[in-house]
Amino acid sequence: MSEIVFVVEIAPEGGYTARALGVSIFTEADTEVELRVAVQDAVRCHFDEGTLPKVIRLHFVRDELMAA
């Protein structure tokens, strides 16, 4: 696997959640900076040394409500 993609959302209770697409990895953190570290740690824990993805992509999803 050369790339892994995480969908990042703002958690209802505050902070952020990140869920990998196609791989069973989930993590959360209070800030974006902490989330980046948590995602890297989770990826390292999930994959063996020789099979680590070369790229970790974070796809931020933000819901916005606009008046019509």
N, C-alpha and C positions, 0 to 999 in steps of 0.2 A: 504494500500500500504506500503510495507516494504522498498522499494527502488525506487528511481527516478534517471533516467539517463539523463544527458545533453550532447549534442554534442557541443563541443567547437571548434570554428574555428577562425583563424586570419582574422580580418576584412580588406577588401581592403584599407580602409582609415586609418588603424591603429587600434590597440587595439584588443579586442576579443569580439566575440558574443557567447552566449550560448542558445541553444534551447532544451527544454525538449522533450523527446520521449513519446508520448501517453498522454501528458498533455499540455494544452495551456499556456506555460510559456516561455518567451523570455526575455533576459537581455543582457547588454553589459557593457564593462568597458575598461579602458586604459591599465591596467596591470593584470597579473594573480592573484596577491594578491587582487586587487580591485574586480576582477571577482568572486573570491570565496565568498567574502562578499556580493556582489550583488546577487549571486545565492541563498545564504542562506536567504537573505531578501525576495527575490521573492518567494521562497518556503513557508516561514512563512506567507506571504501575501495571497498566493493562497489557502492554506489548513487551516482548523480549528485546534485549539489546539490539540484536541484528535485524529486527523487523519493525523498528520505530518508523512512523511516517516522517517524511522529510519536511512536510509543511503542515501546520495546524492553522486552519482558517476559522475565524469567529464571524458568524453571520448574526448581527444584532437585529432583533425584531422588536419594533416599538409600535404599540398601538396609540394612535392619536385620534381624538374626537374633535371634529370641526363642525361648527354651526353651518347650516345650509344657507 
